[in-house]
Amino acid sequence: MAERLSAEARRQALDGLSDWTEVQGRDAIGKTFVFKDFNEAFGFMTRAALVAEKMDHHPEWRNVYKTVEVVLSTHDAGGVTALDIALAKTMNAIAS
């Protein structure tokens, strides 16, 4: 099982993640991605899903037209872990 990051370690990790923030009221991080259109948004989700499946670490996400809202937290650890940080970095790379 992945180990939950301390509050300080999570803040340090977020410093290196463009536009990811702590989710209020949860031990989680989140980001809203906005794309040109639905096709780009769905393509991002498809590519991210393939990575998430390989990692066996799945996001909470919501898609409306060209917007994808993502929340990451490792449920069996009760909060943010290195897996969430790694997936967030990968999602940023996929989106750019």
Contacts in CASP RR format, 6 or more apart in sequence:
PFRMAT RR
TARGET T0000
AUTHOR 0000-0000-0000
METHOD contacts of the structure
MODEL  1
MAERLSAEARRQALDGLSDWTEVQGRDAIGKTFVFKDFNEAFGFMTRAAL
VAEKMDHHPEWRNVYKTVEVVLSTHDAGGVTALDIALAKTMNAIAS
1 76 0 8 1.000
1 77 0 8 1.000
2 74 0 8 1.000
2 76 0 8 1.000
2 77 0 8 1.000
2 81 0 8 1.000
2 82 0 8 1.000
2 83 0 8 1.000
3 77 0 8 1.000
3 81 0 8 1.000
3 82 0 8 1.000
4 27 0 8 1.000
4 74 0 8 1.000
4 77 0 8 1.000
4 78 0 8 1.000
4 79 0 8 1.000
4 80 0 8 1.000
4 81 0 8 1.000
5 13 0 8 1.000
5 79 0 8 1.000
5 80 0 8 1.000
5 81 0 8 1.000
5 82 0 8 1.000
5 85 0 8 1.000
10 22 0 8 1.000
10 29 0 8 1.000
10 80 0 8 1.000
13 80 0 8 1.000
13 85 0 8 1.000
14 20 0 8 1.000
14 21 0 8 1.000
14 22 0 8 1.000
14 29 0 8 1.000
17 29 0 8 1.000
17 31 0 8 1.000
17 85 0 8 1.000
17 88 0 8 1.000
17 89 0 8 1.000
17 92 0 8 1.000
18 92 0 8 1.000
19 31 0 8 1.000
19 32 0 8 1.000
20 29 0 8 1.000
20 30 0 8 1.000
20 31 0 8 1.000
20 88 0 8 1.000
20 92 0 8 1.000
21 29 0 8 1.000
21 30 0 8 1.000
21 31 0 8 1.000
22 28 0 8 1.000
22 29 0 8 1.000
22 30 0 8 1.000
23 29 0 8 1.000
23 30 0 8 1.000
23 71 0 8 1.000
23 73 0 8 1.000
26 71 0 8 1.000
26 73 0 8 1.000
26 79 0 8 1.000
27 73 0 8 1.000
27 78 0 8 1.000
27 79 0 8 1.000
27 80 0 8 1.000
28 71 0 8 1.000
28 72 0 8 1.000
28 73 0 8 1.000
28 79 0 8 1.000
28 80 0 8 1.000
28 84 0 8 1.000
29 71 0 8 1.000
29 72 0 8 1.000
29 73 0 8 1.000
29 80 0 8 1.000
29 84 0 8 1.000
29 88 0 8 1.000
30 69 0 8 1.000
30 70 0 8 1.000
30 71 0 8 1.000
30 72 0 8 1.000
30 88 0 8 1.000
31 69 0 8 1.000
31 70 0 8 1.000
31 88 0 8 1.000
31 91 0 8 1.000
32 67 0 8 1.000
32 68 0 8 1.000
32 69 0 8 1.000
32 70 0 8 1.000
33 41 0 8 1.000
33 44 0 8 1.000
33 67 0 8 1.000
33 68 0 8 1.000
33 69 0 8 1.000
33 70 0 8 1.000
33 91 0 8 1.000
33 95 0 8 1.000
34 66 0 8 1.000
34 67 0 8 1.000
35 41 0 8 1.000
35 44 0 8 1.000
35 66 0 8 1.000
35 67 0 8 1.000
35 68 0 8 1.000
35 95 0 8 1.000
36 66 0 8 1.000
37 65 0 8 1.000
37 66 0 8 1.000
38 65 0 8 1.000
38 66 0 8 1.000
40 66 0 8 1.000
41 63 0 8 1.000
41 65 0 8 1.000
41 66 0 8 1.000
41 67 0 8 1.000
41 68 0 8 1.000
42 63 0 8 1.000
44 68 0 8 1.000
44 91 0 8 1.000
44 94 0 8 1.000
44 95 0 8 1.000
45 61 0 8 1.000
45 63 0 8 1.000
45 68 0 8 1.000
47 94 0 8 1.000
48 59 0 8 1.000
48 87 0 8 1.000
48 90 0 8 1.000
48 91 0 8 1.000
48 94 0 8 1.000
51 87 0 8 1.000
51 90 0 8 1.000
51 94 0 8 1.000
52 58 0 8 1.000
52 59 0 8 1.000
52 87 0 8 1.000
55 83 0 8 1.000
55 86 0 8 1.000
55 87 0 8 1.000
57 74 0 8 1.000
57 83 0 8 1.000
57 84 0 8 1.000
57 87 0 8 1.000
59 70 0 8 1.000
59 71 0 8 1.000
59 72 0 8 1.000
59 87 0 8 1.000
59 91 0 8 1.000
60 70 0 8 1.000
60 71 0 8 1.000
60 72 0 8 1.000
60 73 0 8 1.000
61 68 0 8 1.000
61 69 0 8 1.000
61 70 0 8 1.000
61 71 0 8 1.000
62 68 0 8 1.000
62 69 0 8 1.000
63 69 0 8 1.000
70 91 0 8 1.000
72 80 0 8 1.000
72 84 0 8 1.000
72 87 0 8 1.000
72 88 0 8 1.000
73 79 0 8 1.000
73 80 0 8 1.000
73 84 0 8 1.000
74 80 0 8 1.000
74 81 0 8 1.000
74 83 0 8 1.000
74 84 0 8 1.000
END
